[in-house]
Amino acid sequence: MSLRNLSNLRRTLWFRLAFWYAAIFTVSVFGTFLAFYHTIISVIEEREDNDLLNESKEFSSILALKGVAEVKAAMDLEAESEGVDKVFFRLTTPDGKEIASSNMSSWKELGIGRAALKKLARGGDYIFETITLPGRGYSVRVLNVMIGPETILQIGLSLEGDEMFLDVFKDIFYMTMAGLVIIAALIGGAIARWALVGIEEVTATAQHISRGSFGQRVIVKAKVIEIERLATTFNAMLDRIDALVAGMRDVTDNIAHDLKTPITRIRSSAEMILTGGDHPNESASLAMTTVEECDRLLQMINTILDISEAETGIMKLNRTVLDVADVMDQVVDVYQYVAEDKGIVIHKQYHKGLLVMADLTRLGQAIANLLDNAVKYTPKGKHIFLDAISNNGEIEIIIKDTGLGIPTEDMPRIWDRLYRGDQSRSEKGLGLGLSLVKAVITAHKGRVEVSSEPGKGSTFTVYLPVNEASSVA
């Protein structure tokens, strides 16, 4: 494996998860071993010390009852039975003068230990020492204890057996540890691989999509909640992107279709001005047509930009506390004369005192679009009803007409940009009014709903929250 491939492997999430699993396992096992190891040492040391103290008590009793000679005999007997190279006994005075001892041939290099004797002389019942002798691979545990007036007993016990046991224990542990680390790394790698299967599926799907397979989706499997959530969210994101792309395609097609007519008219007007001579009235009329078509194009572009700003959340809203009745009165004043010319009666059923936090211009624009549609598609002699109520923490603004209604097949698409149903194509318009209404109301954290019955009319209801307005008012 090249250094570059090794470096890439170290950067993978799989490698890091496996490494950390093995590392944590190793540290945990090693820490457990250290605790267990020190516990064994403490238990062995405590057992040995208790044995030495018990023996010293026996020698203390012999000294008190039978004297030094019997103690000497007991020391020799005990040393021979346990092994003169395993244990020794020695009686000394507090100033370090030897009184008697067992066979010391194996302990010639071991001094009396005057430092311990001085400590006993200053007070204390006994002192333990662990001494390492030169040239030997093991230590000696020595007990210094007062067993009589001016008599100190030294008992030395070889720790060779204990230390050999601990060495074997450590060797077994290290070999076992090496095997466990390898097994832990393999298990960690397998667990990491299993945990990352879902992520790899998402990655593979993303790679297929990047190559043009836009219909690909991640198969959601009920294995791990987090992976399942990632796959579900990824699929939802893809569905949203598909919807946006489809919407952009529709918008592009509609813009191309709707721009074609005004641009053709502008071009025709310009050609006629160039080829039509110097007749001033005709030139003025063609120029007026050109201006009107340009204004229509600008209106379309500005409206699309407003919708995009509202949908993306970047539309600037100058929110203030507004009375819904005042906003609706302003809109009605604008359309009252148009309605009267068509013989349509507008009924104002709302009352003052319903407050919302909203942008006056944008809210008025949304209500105006709804009222404009109502007037546009309501036949002569019919009625339009405007109302506003407070209900469940919301202000409901209701625009109800008694006009043509919306065909059932058009209902799912009336909020789409530039969509115009068959019956709406007979009226002037851009097909952006309802899209703008929905975008503006959504930007105000509200919503808009519609119910309609063909031939009987439509009812549009705008819902705006009142909690913000209440806190300010």
KAJOGI-V331409 format. One record per residue. N is the residue number from 1. PHI is phi in whole degrees, 0 to 359 (* if undefined). D_CENTER is the distance of its C-alpha to the mean C-alpha in Angstrom with 2 decimals. Layout:
N&PHI&D_CENTER  N&PHI&D_CENTER
This chain:
1&*&34.74  2&288&34.85  3&298&33.16  4&293&31.07  5&296&29.85  6&296&29.19  7&295&27.16  8&295&25.10  9&298&24.63  10&295&23.39  11&272&20.68  12&284&19.31  13&294&16.19  14&300&18.69  15&297&20.99  16&293&18.53  17&296&17.26  18&296&20.96  19&297&22.11  20&292&19.86  21&298&20.76  22&295&24.40  23&295&24.28  24&296&22.84  25&298&25.36  26&297&28.14  27&297&27.57  28&295&27.38  29&294&30.56  30&295&32.32  31&297&31.63  32&297&32.94  33&299&35.99  34&301&36.76  35&297&36.70  36&294&38.86  37&299&41.14  38&292&41.81  39&294&42.42  40&298&45.01  41&301&46.68  42&296&46.91  43&295&48.36  44&298&50.89  45&296&51.88  46&294&52.33  47&296&54.43  48&296&56.60  49&297&57.12  50&295&58.17  51&297&60.60  52&296&62.12  53&295&62.52  54&296&64.20  55&295&66.61  56&296&67.42  57&292&68.34  58&296&70.71  59&293&72.39  60&296&72.63  61&292&74.52  62&297&76.84  63&298&77.61  64&292&78.42  65&267&80.63  66&236&82.27  67&97&81.80  68&291&80.62  69&299&82.63  70&293&80.94  71&297&77.52  72&298&78.48  73&296&79.49  74&294&76.28  75&294&74.21  76&297&76.06  77&297&75.72  78&293&71.98  79&294&71.36  80&293&73.41  81&289&71.64  82&268&68.11  83&109&69.07  84&294&70.38  85&269&67.58  86&254&64.95  87&210&66.20  88&220&68.72  89&227&70.35  90&207&72.13  91&254&73.98  92&222&74.32  93&272&75.53  94&300&73.18  95&270&74.57  96&97&73.64  97&275&77.00  98&287&76.68  99&261&78.66  100&199&77.90  101&200&75.35  102&278&74.59  103&298&74.82  104&255&72.88  105&296&73.56  106&270&69.91  107&229&68.83  108&299&71.20  109&282&68.50  110&268&67.08  111&285&68.62  112&290&69.35  113&83&66.34  114&295&68.07  115&298&64.85  116&293&63.97  117&296&67.57  118&296&67.44  119&294&64.31  120&296&66.10  121&297&69.15  122&278&67.11  123&127&65.98  124&127&63.78  125&272&64.39  126&203&62.78  127&221&60.63  128&258&58.53  129&223&58.05  130&246&56.32  131&241&58.39  132&258&57.89  133&271&61.24  134&300&61.94  135&80&62.08  136&245&60.44  137&268&56.99  138&218&56.54  139&253&56.85  140&234&59.29  141&262&58.59  142&241&61.49  143&252&62.43  144&248&64.84  145&215&66.33  146&281&69.46  147&247&71.55  148&185&74.74  149&300&76.57  150&59&76.34  151&228&74.82  152&242&71.36  153&258&70.08  154&248&67.75  155&241&66.03  156&246&64.11  157&236&61.96  158&292&60.65  159&260&56.90  160&302&57.30  161&298&56.51  162&297&53.41  163&289&52.13  164&295&52.88  165&299&50.90  166&294&47.89  167&296&48.24  168&298&48.28  169&301&45.25  170&294&43.36  171&297&44.50  172&298&43.39  173&296&40.02  174&298&39.45  175&294&40.46  176&296&38.29  177&298&35.38  178&300&35.74  179&295&35.72  180&294&32.71  181&297&30.68  182&297&31.61  183&296&30.79  184&297&27.42  185&296&26.63  186&294&27.73  187&296&25.82  188&300&22.64  189&297&23.19  190&294&23.84  191&296&20.77  192&298&18.57  193&297&20.56  194&296&20.15  195&292&16.38  196&263&16.20  197&302&18.84  198&299&16.61  199&295&14.96  200&295&18.56  201&294&19.71  202&297&17.34  203&298&18.55  204&298&22.11  205&297&21.93  206&299&20.71  207&293&23.64  208&298&26.06  209&294&25.04  210&296&25.54  211&269&29.02  212&115&29.85  213&274&28.97  214&287&27.27  215&272&27.80  216&294&25.58  217&220&22.74  218&280&20.43  219&284&21.93  220&276&19.58  221&245&20.39  222&280&19.60  223&253&18.60  224&238&15.01  225&301&12.99  226&297&9.75  227&293&12.27  228&299&14.22  229&295&11.55  230&297&10.98  231&297&14.79  232&297&15.44  233&296&13.34  234&296&15.02  235&296&18.34  236&296&17.97  237&297&17.35  238&296&20.44  239&298&22.41  240&295&21.68  241&296&22.75  242&300&25.79  243&296&26.67  244&295&26.42  245&296&28.53  246&297&30.98  247&297&31.16  248&297&31.79  249&296&34.42  250&296&36.06  251&298&36.02  252&298&37.53  253&297&40.16  254&292&40.98  255&297&41.17  256&300&43.41  257&291&45.56  258&285&45.76  259&281&46.40  260&298&49.14  261&294&51.56  262&296&51.48  263&294&51.54  264&298&54.49  265&295&56.25  266&298&55.71  267&296&57.06  268&297&60.01  269&297&60.81  270&296&60.81  271&294&63.10  272&293&65.46  273&296&65.72  274&290&66.54  275&252&69.06  276&268&70.34  277&87&72.80  278&251&73.21  279&291&73.25  280&294&71.44  281&293&70.53  282&295&68.98  283&297&67.02  284&297&65.74  285&295&64.65  286&294&62.79  287&295&61.14  288&297&60.08  289&299&58.57  290&298&56.68  291&298&55.31  292&297&54.26  293&293&52.42  294&297&50.69  295&298&49.66  296&297&48.28  297&297&46.23  298&297&44.91  299&298&44.07  300&298&42.14  301&296&40.18  302&296&39.46  303&294&38.35  304&298&35.97  305&296&34.50  306&298&34.17  307&297&32.36  308&298&29.94  309&297&29.26  310&293&28.72  311&291&26.40  312&271&24.21  313&82&24.16  314&255&26.33  315&294&29.53  316&279&30.99  317&247&32.02  318&269&34.59  319&280&33.94  320&219&36.73  321&283&38.04  322&240&40.18  323&269&42.62  324&303&42.07  325&298&45.84  326&294&46.54  327&296&44.18  328&292&45.72  329&299&49.22  330&298&48.66  331&292&47.54  332&298&50.46  333&302&52.91  334&289&51.94  335&263&52.33  336&298&55.23  337&289&57.90  338&296&56.37  339&295&56.18  340&296&59.77  341&296&60.98  342&268&59.63  343&75&61.00  344&260&57.60  345&258&57.24  346&260&54.01  347&258&53.60  348&264&51.56  349&252&50.50  350&274&47.85  351&223&48.51  352&284&47.35  353&105&44.88  354&264&41.67  355&257&39.31  356&222&36.10  357&265&34.01  358&206&34.49  359&274&35.82  360&302&39.54  361&295&40.05  362&291&37.07  363&296&37.62  364&300&41.32  365&298&40.60  366&294&38.61  367&295&41.35  368&297&44.02  369&298&42.62  370&293&42.68  371&291&46.18  372&299&47.34  373&296&46.39  374&299&48.10  375&293&51.28  376&294&51.18  377&253&51.00  378&256&53.18  379&293&56.84  380&299&59.79  381&87&60.75  382&269&57.39  383&232&55.09  384&234&51.63  385&244&50.04  386&245&47.56  387&215&45.94  388&209&43.13  389&221&42.06  390&254&39.51  391&208&37.69  392&54&34.69  393&76&33.30  394&228&33.87  395&262&36.75  396&256&38.08  397&255&40.16  398&243&42.34  399&240&44.44  400&243&46.69  401&242&49.36  402&241&52.14  403&262&52.06  404&287&51.44  405&79&48.05  406&246&45.36  407&303&46.00  408&302&43.65  409&290&42.73  410&270&41.71  411&303&39.40  412&294&36.13  413&244&36.66  414&294&38.18  415&270&34.99  416&288&34.73  417&296&35.87  418&63&39.55  419&275&40.10  420&225&43.59  421&289&45.22  422&300&48.78  423&284&50.34  424&278&48.41  425&287&49.75  426&282&53.13  427&253&51.81  428&292&50.80  429&166&47.12  430&255&44.13  431&77&41.89  432&242&39.20  433&300&40.04  434&290&37.84  435&298&34.89  436&294&35.30  437&302&35.67  438&298&32.40  439&295&30.49  440&293&32.07  441&294&31.60  442&297&27.90  443&298&27.55  444&271&29.15  445&64&26.47  446&243&29.20  447&207&30.29  448&225&33.59  449&231&35.21  450&221&38.52  451&227&41.09  452&208&44.22  453&227&47.36  454&308&49.37  455&87&52.72  456&242&51.90  457&125&49.23  458&228&45.57  459&232&43.52  460&255&40.52  461&237&38.49  462&259&36.12  463&248&33.74  464&235&32.66  465&290&30.89  466&251&33.24  467&296&30.97  468&292&30.62  469&294&34.32  470&295&35.29  471&288&33.52  472&268&35.40  473&294&38.72
